[in-house]
Amino acid sequence: MSPRVVLTVVWLCGLVASLVIVELYFHLTVDGIPFLLPDDRMTFLPPVATIYGVIITGILGAWYVRRFKPPTADPDARALFLIALGCTLLWNLGVVYLVGQRLVWPRQGGDLAQDFDTAKLFATLFGFLVAPVNVYYFGIKQDAGGA
């Protein structure tokens, strides 16, 4: 599988995991009381769309635009991909954790709105981990064997 496909799958899995967590808040209860009522759905889905929307739009768009030529064959290409994959996983795990932490520790202080604001802040502040990776891997032409 090409690096571009692997990274696209990681991003889409992060989005799906965050959406599933938001839905779980409507169905799981603490002491018989749900975390959220269905009326709150439109309050908590837009932050997830904001966090992932810009990045996934760029990634999916990059599949259809003309790409630039990759640099000369790099003997460290595998190591570079592993660094890119690690940064992407770290960013996605951070966002998924911040969105879903209340499922693990339901009685912690604060509220869900603060958790989602913290997730948006994390996504913004640590965007430097994934922005260069996305530009590189979704902007280069793949060799004949890649996608």
PEJOKA-V54243 format. One record per pair of residues at least 4 apart in sequence whose ideal C-beta (glycine too) atoms are under 7 Angstrom apart, sorted by sequence separation. I is the first residue (numbers start at 1). J is the second residue. D is the distance in whole Angstrom. If there is no record, write none. Layout:
[[I,J,D] [I,J,D]]
This chain:
[[1,5,5] [3,7,6] [4,8,6] [5,9,6] [6,10,7] [7,11,6] [8,12,6] [9,13,6] [10,14,6] [11,15,7] [12,16,6] [13,17,6] [14,18,6] [15,19,6] [16,20,6] [17,21,6] [18,22,7] [19,23,7] [20,24,6] [23,27,7] [24,28,5] [29,33,6] [36,40,4] [40,44,6] [41,45,6] [45,49,6] [46,50,6] [47,51,6] [48,52,6] [49,53,5] [52,56,5] [53,57,6] [54,58,7] [55,59,6] [56,60,6] [57,61,6] [58,62,6] [61,65,6] [76,80,6] [77,81,6] [78,82,6] [79,83,7] [80,84,6] [81,85,6] [82,86,6] [83,87,6] [84,88,6] [85,89,6] [86,90,6] [87,91,6] [88,92,6] [89,93,6] [90,94,6] [91,95,7] [92,96,6] [93,97,6] [94,98,6] [95,99,6] [96,100,6] [97,101,6] [101,105,6] [102,106,6] [110,114,4] [112,116,6] [113,117,6] [114,118,6] [115,119,6] [116,120,7] [117,121,6] [118,122,6] [119,123,6] [120,124,6] [121,125,6] [122,126,6] [123,127,6] [127,131,5] [130,134,6] [131,135,6] [132,136,6] [133,137,6] [134,138,5] [135,139,5] [136,140,6] [142,146,3] [1,6,6] [29,34,5] [30,35,7] [110,115,7] [142,147,6] [74,80,7] [102,108,7] [28,35,6] [26,34,6] [36,44,7] [25,35,4] [26,36,5] [102,112,6] [25,36,5] [26,38,6] [102,115,6] [101,115,6] [26,41,7] [99,115,7] [98,115,6] [99,116,7] [98,118,5] [99,119,5] [98,119,4] [22,44,5] [22,45,6] [95,119,5] [98,122,6] [22,48,6] [95,122,6] [94,122,5] [95,123,6] [19,48,6] [18,48,5] [94,126,7] [18,52,7] [91,126,6] [15,52,4] [14,52,7] [91,129,5] [90,129,6] [91,130,5] [15,56,6] [87,129,4] [88,130,6] [87,130,6] [11,55,6] [51,95,6] [11,56,6] [88,133,6] [87,133,6] [11,59,6] [84,133,4] [8,59,6] [48,99,7] [84,137,6] [35,102,6] [44,112,7] [51,119,6] [47,116,4] [51,120,6] [50,120,6] [70,140,4] [68,139,6] [70,141,6] [44,116,6] [47,119,7] [51,123,5] [67,139,6] [68,140,6] [69,141,6] [47,120,6] [67,140,6] [68,141,7] [67,141,4] [21,96,7] [28,103,7] [55,130,7] [59,134,6] [30,106,4] [36,112,7] [58,134,6] [62,138,4] [7,84,7] [18,95,7] [30,107,7] [35,112,7] [62,139,6] [3,81,5] [7,85,7] [10,88,5] [14,92,3] [18,96,6] [21,99,5] [6,85,7] [10,89,6] [17,96,5] [21,100,4] [24,103,6] [55,134,7] [59,138,6] [3,84,7] [7,88,6] [14,95,6] [18,99,5] [10,92,6] [14,96,6] [21,103,7] [25,112,7] [7,137,6] [4,137,5] [3,137,5] [4,138,6] [4,142,7] [2,142,6] [5,147,5] [4,147,6] [2,146,4] [2,147,4]]
